Amino acid sequence: MDEHAEHHMHMAPAASNSTLNPALFDSVLAAARSANIEAAKVEIRPSSKPE
């Protein structure tokens, strides 16, 4: 038995590239920066729910 079996496939499915708007990532990052989130790396993931 795979000792990591519980951890496989628990991530939300990735949205297709045709539905992603790169400008949204920029606006989310800008909102994070305005909220004083100054981390060198910020993970931004698209919602798994349609808008």
PQR file of N, CA, C, O and H, with PARSE charges and radii, in Angstrom:
ATOM      1  N   MET A   1       0.846  -1.184   0.000 -0.4000 1.5000
ATOM      2  CA  MET A   1       0.000   0.000   0.000 -0.0000 2.0000
ATOM      3  C   MET A   1       0.891   1.247   0.000  0.5500 1.7000
ATOM      4  O   MET A   1       1.906   1.304   0.694 -0.5500 1.4000
ATOM      5  N   ASP A   2       0.497   2.215  -0.774 -0.4000 1.5000
ATOM      6  CA  ASP A   2       1.230   3.485  -0.866 -0.0000 2.0000
ATOM      7  C   ASP A   2       1.037   4.263   0.426  0.5500 1.7000
ATOM      8  O   ASP A   2      -0.092   4.597   0.786 -0.5500 1.4000
ATOM      9  H   ASP A   2      -0.328   2.169  -1.338  0.4000 1.0000
ATOM     10  N   GLU A   3       2.134   4.556   1.130 -0.4000 1.5000
ATOM     11  CA  GLU A   3       2.025   5.275   2.401 -0.0000 2.0000
ATOM     12  C   GLU A   3       1.487   6.689   2.245  0.5500 1.7000
ATOM     13  O   GLU A   3       1.081   7.313   3.225 -0.5500 1.4000
ATOM     14  H   GLU A   3       3.051   4.285   0.837  0.4000 1.0000
ATOM     15  N   HIS A   4       1.482   7.199   1.014 -0.4000 1.5000
ATOM     16  CA  HIS A   4       0.983   8.547   0.750 -0.0000 2.0000
ATOM     17  C   HIS A   4      -0.359   8.531   0.017  0.5500 1.7000
ATOM     18  O   HIS A   4      -0.775   9.544  -0.546 -0.5500 1.4000
ATOM     19  H   HIS A   4       1.812   6.692   0.217  0.4000 1.0000
ATOM     20  N   ALA A   5      -1.028   7.392   0.025 -0.4000 1.5000
ATOM     21  CA  ALA A   5      -2.275   7.246  -0.734 -0.0000 2.0000
ATOM     22  C   ALA A   5      -3.328   8.268  -0.318  0.5500 1.7000
ATOM     23  O   ALA A   5      -4.111   8.725  -1.151 -0.5500 1.4000
ATOM     24  H   ALA A   5      -0.691   6.569   0.482  0.4000 1.0000
ATOM     25  N   GLU A   6      -3.353   8.626   0.954 -0.4000 1.5000
ATOM     26  CA  GLU A   6      -4.348   9.589   1.422 -0.0000 2.0000
ATOM     27  C   GLU A   6      -4.129  10.979   0.843  0.5500 1.7000
ATOM     28  O   GLU A   6      -5.055  11.789   0.811 -0.5500 1.4000
ATOM     29  H   GLU A   6      -2.717   8.255   1.631  0.4000 1.0000
ATOM     30  N   HIS A   7      -2.923  11.261   0.387 -0.4000 1.5000
ATOM     31  CA  HIS A   7      -2.580  12.602  -0.064 -0.0000 2.0000
ATOM     32  C   HIS A   7      -2.695  12.795  -1.569  0.5500 1.7000
ATOM     33  O   HIS A   7      -2.515  13.905  -2.069 -0.5500 1.4000
ATOM     34  H   HIS A   7      -2.170  10.603   0.412  0.4000 1.0000
ATOM     35  N   HIS A   8      -2.988  11.734  -2.285 -0.4000 1.5000
ATOM     36  CA  HIS A   8      -3.068  11.837  -3.740 -0.0000 2.0000
ATOM     37  C   HIS A   8      -4.431  12.368  -4.173  0.5500 1.7000
ATOM     38  O   HIS A   8      -5.465  11.991  -3.623 -0.5500 1.4000
ATOM     39  H   HIS A   8      -3.134  10.832  -1.879  0.4000 1.0000
ATOM     40  N   MET A   9      -4.409  13.242  -5.161 -0.4000 1.5000
ATOM     41  CA  MET A   9      -5.617  13.720  -5.842 -0.0000 2.0000
ATOM     42  C   MET A   9      -6.587  14.473  -4.930  0.5500 1.7000
ATOM     43  O   MET A   9      -7.799  14.349  -5.101 -0.5500 1.4000
ATOM     44  H   MET A   9      -3.568  13.548  -5.608  0.4000 1.0000
ATOM     45  N   HIS A  10      -6.094  15.236  -3.983 -0.4000 1.5000
ATOM     46  CA  HIS A  10      -6.968  16.035  -3.136 -0.0000 2.0000
ATOM     47  C   HIS A  10      -6.964  17.505  -3.535  0.5500 1.7000
ATOM     48  O   HIS A  10      -7.531  18.342  -2.832 -0.5500 1.4000
ATOM     49  H   HIS A  10      -5.108  15.337  -3.845  0.4000 1.0000
ATOM     50  N   MET A  11      -6.334  17.821  -4.649 -0.4000 1.5000
ATOM     51  CA  MET A  11      -6.280  19.210  -5.102 -0.0000 2.0000
ATOM     52  C   MET A  11      -7.445  19.475  -6.045  0.5500 1.7000
ATOM     53  O   MET A  11      -7.926  18.574  -6.731 -0.5500 1.4000
ATOM     54  H   MET A  11      -5.874  17.142  -5.221  0.4000 1.0000
ATOM     55  N   ALA A  12      -7.884  20.711  -6.067 -0.4000 1.5000
ATOM     56  CA  ALA A  12      -8.940  21.103  -6.996 -0.0000 2.0000
ATOM     57  C   ALA A  12      -8.414  20.990  -8.419  0.5500 1.7000
ATOM     58  O   ALA A  12      -7.242  21.274  -8.665 -0.5500 1.4000
ATOM     59  H   ALA A  12      -7.494  21.444  -5.509  0.4000 1.0000
ATOM     60  N   PRO A  13      -9.251  20.583  -9.349 -0.5600 1.5000
ATOM     61  CA  PRO A  13      -8.781  20.502 -10.736  0.2800 2.0000
ATOM     62  C   PRO A  13      -8.402  21.881 -11.263  0.5500 1.7000
ATOM     63  O   PRO A  13      -9.042  22.884 -10.947 -0.5500 1.4000
ATOM     64  N   ALA A  14      -7.369  21.906 -12.056 -0.4000 1.5000
ATOM     65  CA  ALA A  14      -6.910  23.175 -12.632 -0.0000 2.0000
ATOM     66  C   ALA A  14      -7.912  23.659 -13.670  0.5500 1.7000
ATOM     67  O   ALA A  14      -8.469  22.863 -14.425 -0.5500 1.4000
ATOM     68  H   ALA A  14      -6.849  21.091 -12.313  0.4000 1.0000
ATOM     69  N   ALA A  15      -8.133  24.940 -13.703 -0.4000 1.5000
ATOM     70  CA  ALA A  15      -9.010  25.525 -14.717 -0.0000 2.0000
ATOM     71  C   ALA A  15      -8.308  25.462 -16.061  0.5500 1.7000
ATOM     72  O   ALA A  15      -7.079  25.487 -16.136 -0.5500 1.4000
ATOM     73  H   ALA A  15      -7.681  25.587 -13.090  0.4000 1.0000
ATOM     74  N   SER A  16      -9.088  25.381 -17.108 -0.4000 1.5000
ATOM     75  CA  SER A  16      -8.461  25.339 -18.426 -0.0000 2.0000
ATOM     76  C   SER A  16      -7.857  26.703 -18.738  0.5500 1.7000
ATOM     77  O   SER A  16      -8.349  27.735 -18.282 -0.5500 1.4000
ATOM     78  H   SER A  16     -10.086  25.360 -17.048  0.4000 1.0000
ATOM     79  N   ASN A  17      -6.797  26.690 -19.510 -0.4000 1.5000
ATOM     80  CA  ASN A  17      -6.105  27.934 -19.842 -0.0000 2.0000
ATOM     81  C   ASN A  17      -7.000  28.929 -20.566  0.5500 1.7000
ATOM     82  O   ASN A  17      -6.767  30.135 -20.495 -0.5500 1.4000
ATOM     83  H   ASN A  17      -6.397  25.852 -19.880  0.4000 1.0000
ATOM     84  N   SER A  18      -8.021  28.437 -21.263 -0.4000 1.5000
ATOM     85  CA  SER A  18      -8.877  29.339 -22.023 -0.0000 2.0000
ATOM     86  C   SER A  18      -9.774  30.182 -21.114  0.5500 1.7000
ATOM     87  O   SER A  18     -10.297  31.207 -21.552 -0.5500 1.4000
ATOM     88  H   SER A  18      -8.210  27.457 -21.322  0.4000 1.0000
ATOM     89  N   THR A  19      -9.960  29.768 -19.852 -0.4000 1.5000
ATOM     90  CA  THR A  19     -10.840  30.516 -18.960 -0.0000 2.0000
ATOM     91  C   THR A  19     -10.079  31.441 -18.020  0.5500 1.7000
ATOM     92  O   THR A  19     -10.694  32.226 -17.298 -0.5500 1.4000
ATOM     93  H   THR A  19      -9.535  28.936 -19.497  0.4000 1.0000
ATOM     94  N   LEU A  20      -8.765  31.360 -18.017 -0.4000 1.5000
ATOM     95  CA  LEU A  20      -7.975  32.187 -17.107 -0.0000 2.0000
ATOM     96  C   LEU A  20      -7.705  33.554 -17.706  0.5500 1.7000
ATOM     97  O   LEU A  20      -7.356  33.675 -18.880 -0.5500 1.4000
ATOM     98  H   LEU A  20      -8.265  30.722 -18.603  0.4000 1.0000
ATOM     99  N   ASN A  21      -7.870  34.574 -16.891 -0.4000 1.5000
ATOM    100  CA  ASN A  21      -7.580  35.936 -17.303 -0.0000 2.0000
ATOM    101  C   ASN A  21      -6.345  36.390 -16.528  0.5500 1.7000
ATOM    102  O   ASN A  21      -6.435  36.635 -15.325 -0.5500 1.4000
ATOM    103  H   ASN A  21      -8.154  34.476 -15.937  0.4000 1.0000
ATOM    104  N   PRO A  22      -5.197  36.507 -17.191 -0.5600 1.5000
ATOM    105  CA  PRO A  22      -3.966  36.891 -16.484  0.2800 2.0000
ATOM    106  C   PRO A  22      -4.087  38.205 -15.725  0.5500 1.7000
ATOM    107  O   PRO A  22      -3.401  38.388 -14.719 -0.5500 1.4000
ATOM    108  N   ALA A  23      -4.926  39.113 -16.169 -0.4000 1.5000
ATOM    109  CA  ALA A  23      -5.099  40.387 -15.473 -0.0000 2.0000
ATOM    110  C   ALA A  23      -5.672  40.181 -14.072  0.5500 1.7000
ATOM    111  O   ALA A  23      -5.404  40.975 -13.170 -0.5500 1.4000
ATOM    112  H   ALA A  23      -5.483  38.964 -16.986  0.4000 1.0000
ATOM    113  N   LEU A  24      -6.457  39.121 -13.887 -0.4000 1.5000
ATOM    114  CA  LEU A  24      -6.995  38.840 -12.556 -0.0000 2.0000
ATOM    115  C   LEU A  24      -5.879  38.527 -11.567  0.5500 1.7000
ATOM    116  O   LEU A  24      -5.947  38.929 -10.405 -0.5500 1.4000
ATOM    117  H   LEU A  24      -6.674  38.476 -14.619  0.4000 1.0000
ATOM    118  N   PHE A  25      -4.855  37.812 -12.021 -0.4000 1.5000
ATOM    119  CA  PHE A  25      -3.729  37.494 -11.147 -0.0000 2.0000
ATOM    120  C   PHE A  25      -3.013  38.779 -10.734  0.5500 1.7000
ATOM    121  O   PHE A  25      -2.607  38.926  -9.581 -0.5500 1.4000
ATOM    122  H   PHE A  25      -4.801  37.485 -12.965  0.4000 1.0000
ATOM    123  N   ASP A  26      -2.863  39.695 -11.668 -0.4000 1.5000
ATOM    124  CA  ASP A  26      -2.217  40.974 -11.353 -0.0000 2.0000
ATOM    125  C   ASP A  26      -3.031  41.752 -10.326  0.5500 1.7000
ATOM    126  O   ASP A  26      -2.469  42.340  -9.402 -0.5500 1.4000
ATOM    127  H   ASP A  26      -3.192  39.575 -12.604  0.4000 1.0000
ATOM    128  N   SER A  27      -4.353  41.755 -10.483 -0.4000 1.5000
ATOM    129  CA  SER A  27      -5.182  42.511  -9.542 -0.0000 2.0000
ATOM    130  C   SER A  27      -5.207  41.847  -8.167  0.5500 1.7000
ATOM    131  O   SER A  27      -5.259  42.536  -7.149 -0.5500 1.4000
ATOM    132  H   SER A  27      -4.810  41.277 -11.233  0.4000 1.0000
ATOM    133  N   VAL A  28      -5.169  40.522  -8.129 -0.4000 1.5000
ATOM    134  CA  VAL A  28      -5.118  39.823  -6.842 -0.0000 2.0000
ATOM    135  C   VAL A  28      -3.790  40.096  -6.150  0.5500 1.7000
ATOM    136  O   VAL A  28      -3.759  40.323  -4.941 -0.5500 1.4000
ATOM    137  H   VAL A  28      -5.126  39.961  -8.956  0.4000 1.0000
ATOM    138  N   LEU A  29      -2.695  40.077  -6.899 -0.4000 1.5000
ATOM    139  CA  LEU A  29      -1.386  40.388  -6.320 -0.0000 2.0000
ATOM    140  C   LEU A  29      -1.351  41.833  -5.824  0.5500 1.7000
ATOM    141  O   LEU A  29      -0.806  42.107  -4.754 -0.5500 1.4000
ATOM    142  H   LEU A  29      -2.720  39.892  -7.881  0.4000 1.0000
ATOM    143  N   ALA A  30      -1.922  42.744  -6.584 -0.4000 1.5000
ATOM    144  CA  ALA A  30      -1.970  44.146  -6.160 -0.0000 2.0000
ATOM    145  C   ALA A  30      -2.782  44.290  -4.873  0.5500 1.7000
ATOM    146  O   ALA A  30      -2.410  45.065  -3.992 -0.5500 1.4000
ATOM    147  H   ALA A  30      -2.364  42.521  -7.453  0.4000 1.0000
ATOM    148  N   ALA A  31      -3.880  43.554  -4.757 -0.4000 1.5000
ATOM    149  CA  ALA A  31      -4.683  43.597  -3.533 -0.0000 2.0000
ATOM    150  C   ALA A  31      -3.891  43.047  -2.351  0.5500 1.7000
ATOM    151  O   ALA A  31      -3.967  43.580  -1.244 -0.5500 1.4000
ATOM    152  H   ALA A  31      -4.182  42.924  -5.473  0.4000 1.0000
ATOM    153  N   ALA A  32      -3.135  41.985  -2.589 -0.4000 1.5000
ATOM    154  CA  ALA A  32      -2.299  41.425  -1.520 -0.0000 2.0000
ATOM    155  C   ALA A  32      -1.243  42.430  -1.082  0.5500 1.7000
ATOM    156  O   ALA A  32      -1.016  42.612   0.114 -0.5500 1.4000
ATOM    157  H   ALA A  32      -3.073  41.552  -3.488  0.4000 1.0000
ATOM    158  N   ARG A  33      -0.606  43.075  -2.033 -0.4000 1.5000
ATOM    159  CA  ARG A  33       0.429  44.071  -1.700 -0.0000 2.0000
ATOM    160  C   ARG A  33      -0.180  45.255  -0.950  0.5500 1.7000
ATOM    161  O   ARG A  33       0.439  45.783  -0.026 -0.5500 1.4000
ATOM    162  H   ARG A  33      -0.791  42.927  -3.004  0.4000 1.0000
ATOM    163  N   SER A  34      -1.383  45.675  -1.335 -0.4000 1.5000
ATOM    164  CA  SER A  34      -2.013  46.804  -0.641 -0.0000 2.0000
ATOM    165  C   SER A  34      -2.451  46.419   0.770  0.5500 1.7000
ATOM    166  O   SER A  34      -2.665  47.285   1.618 -0.5500 1.4000
ATOM    167  H   SER A  34      -1.886  45.246  -2.086  0.4000 1.0000
ATOM    168  N   ALA A  35      -2.584  45.101   1.018 -0.4000 1.5000
ATOM    169  CA  ALA A  35      -2.910  44.611   2.362 -0.0000 2.0000
ATOM    170  C   ALA A  35      -1.639  44.292   3.145  0.5500 1.7000
ATOM    171  O   ALA A  35      -1.672  43.588   4.154 -0.5500 1.4000
ATOM    172  H   ALA A  35      -2.410  44.397   0.329  0.4000 1.0000
ATOM    173  N   ASN A  36      -0.508  44.833   2.652 -0.4000 1.5000
ATOM    174  CA  ASN A  36       0.798  44.678   3.305 -0.0000 2.0000
ATOM    175  C   ASN A  36       1.309  43.246   3.329  0.5500 1.7000
ATOM    176  O   ASN A  36       2.049  42.867   4.237 -0.5500 1.4000
ATOM    177  H   ASN A  36      -0.482  45.405   1.832  0.4000 1.0000
ATOM    178  N   ILE A  37       0.923  42.449   2.344 -0.4000 1.5000
ATOM    179  CA  ILE A  37       1.511  41.123   2.178 -0.0000 2.0000
ATOM    180  C   ILE A  37       2.721  41.314   1.281  0.5500 1.7000
ATOM    181  O   ILE A  37       2.586  41.523   0.076 -0.5500 1.4000
ATOM    182  H   ILE A  37       0.321  42.757   1.607  0.4000 1.0000
ATOM    183  N   GLU A  38       3.893  41.240   1.871 -0.4000 1.5000
ATOM    184  CA  GLU A  38       5.136  41.553   1.161 -0.0000 2.0000
ATOM    185  C   GLU A  38       6.029  40.331   0.972  0.5500 1.7000
ATOM    186  O   GLU A  38       7.240  40.476   0.806 -0.5500 1.4000
ATOM    187  H   GLU A  38       4.003  41.071   2.850  0.4000 1.0000
ATOM    188  N   ALA A  39       5.458  39.142   0.996 -0.4000 1.5000
ATOM    189  CA  ALA A  39       6.241  37.921   0.812 -0.0000 2.0000
ATOM    190  C   ALA A  39       6.882  37.921  -0.570  0.5500 1.7000
ATOM    191  O   ALA A  39       6.327  38.466  -1.525 -0.5500 1.4000
ATOM    192  H   ALA A  39       4.474  39.025   1.131  0.4000 1.0000
ATOM    193  N   ALA A  40       8.052  37.306  -0.663 -0.4000 1.5000
ATOM    194  CA  ALA A  40       8.741  37.228  -1.949 -0.0000 2.0000
ATOM    195  C   ALA A  40       7.936  36.397  -2.948  0.5500 1.7000
ATOM    196  O   ALA A  40       7.941  36.673  -4.148 -0.5500 1.4000
ATOM    197  H   ALA A  40       8.502  36.863   0.112  0.4000 1.0000
ATOM    198  N   LYS A  41       7.249  35.381  -2.442 -0.4000 1.5000
ATOM    199  CA  LYS A  41       6.422  34.531  -3.302 -0.0000 2.0000
ATOM    200  C   LYS A  41       5.012  34.490  -2.725  0.5500 1.7000
ATOM    201  O   LYS A  41       4.823  34.256  -1.532 -0.5500 1.4000
ATOM    202  H   LYS A  41       7.245  35.156  -1.467  0.4000 1.0000
ATOM    203  N   VAL A  42       4.034  34.718  -3.582 -0.4000 1.5000
ATOM    204  CA  VAL A  42       2.628  34.650  -3.190 -0.0000 2.0000
ATOM    205  C   VAL A  42       1.965  33.654  -4.124  0.5500 1.7000
ATOM    206  O   VAL A  42       2.031  33.806  -5.344 -0.5500 1.4000
ATOM    207  H   VAL A  42       4.187  34.907  -4.552  0.4000 1.0000
ATOM    208  N   GLU A  43       1.327  32.637  -3.561 -0.4000 1.5000
ATOM    209  CA  GLU A  43       0.655  31.640  -4.393 -0.0000 2.0000
ATOM    210  C   GLU A  43      -0.770  32.101  -4.658  0.5500 1.7000
ATOM    211  O   GLU A  43      -1.543  32.334  -3.729 -0.5500 1.4000
ATOM    212  H   GLU A  43       1.273  32.515  -2.570  0.4000 1.0000
ATOM    213  N   ILE A  44      -1.103  32.226  -5.922 -0.4000 1.5000
ATOM    214  CA  ILE A  44      -2.448  32.621  -6.338 -0.0000 2.0000
ATOM    215  C   ILE A  44      -2.975  31.496  -7.215  0.5500 1.7000
ATOM    216  O   ILE A  44      -2.398  31.185  -8.256 -0.5500 1.4000
ATOM    217  H   ILE A  44      -0.475  32.037  -6.677  0.4000 1.0000
ATOM    218  N   ARG A  45      -4.075  30.891  -6.786 -0.4000 1.5000
ATOM    219  CA  ARG A  45      -4.661  29.804  -7.561 -0.0000 2.0000
ATOM    220  C   ARG A  45      -6.071  30.189  -7.979  0.5500 1.7000
ATOM    221  O   ARG A  45      -6.809  30.792  -7.200 -0.5500 1.4000
ATOM    222  H   ARG A  45      -4.544  31.145  -5.940  0.4000 1.0000
ATOM    223  N   PRO A  46      -6.446  29.845  -9.196 -0.5600 1.5000
ATOM    224  CA  PRO A  46      -7.809  30.148  -9.636  0.2800 2.0000
ATOM    225  C   PRO A  46      -8.818  29.306  -8.861  0.5500 1.7000
ATOM    226  O   PRO A  46      -8.511  28.201  -8.415 -0.5500 1.4000
ATOM    227  N   SER A  47      -9.992  29.832  -8.712 -0.4000 1.5000
ATOM    228  CA  SER A  47     -11.068  29.116  -8.045 -0.0000 2.0000
ATOM    229  C   SER A  47     -11.467  27.903  -8.865  0.5500 1.7000
ATOM    230  O   SER A  47     -11.391  27.926 -10.094 -0.5500 1.4000
ATOM    231  H   SER A  47     -10.241  30.730  -9.074  0.4000 1.0000
ATOM    232  N   SER A  48     -11.887  26.854  -8.196 -0.4000 1.5000
ATOM    233  CA  SER A  48     -12.371  25.681  -8.919 -0.0000 2.0000
ATOM    234  C   SER A  48     -13.833  25.846  -9.301  0.5500 1.7000
ATOM    235  O   SER A  48     -14.383  25.024 -10.033 -0.5500 1.4000
ATOM    236  H   SER A  48     -11.948  26.835  -7.198  0.4000 1.0000
ATOM    237  N   LYS A  49     -14.470  26.915  -8.803 -0.4000 1.5000
ATOM    238  CA  LYS A  49     -15.874  27.183  -9.112 -0.0000 2.0000
ATOM    239  C   LYS A  49     -15.964  28.167 -10.269  0.5500 1.7000
ATOM    240  O   LYS A  49     -15.188  29.121 -10.330 -0.5500 1.4000
ATOM    241  H   LYS A  49     -14.023  27.583  -8.208  0.4000 1.0000
ATOM    242  N   PRO A  50     -16.901  27.947 -11.189 -0.5600 1.5000
ATOM    243  CA  PRO A  50     -17.077  28.927 -12.269  0.2800 2.0000
ATOM    244  C   PRO A  50     -17.634  30.229 -11.716  0.5500 1.7000
ATOM    245  O   PRO A  50     -18.290  30.243 -10.675 -0.5500 1.4000
ATOM    246  N   GLU A  51     -17.371  31.303 -12.410 -0.4000 1.5000
ATOM    247  CA  GLU A  51     -17.857  32.619 -11.956 -0.0000 2.0000
ATOM    248  C   GLU A  51     -19.314  32.796 -12.239  0.5500 1.7000
ATOM    249  O   GLU A  51     -19.882  33.841 -11.923 -0.5500 1.4000
ATOM    250  H   GLU A  51     -16.837  31.292 -13.256  0.4000 1.0000
TER
END
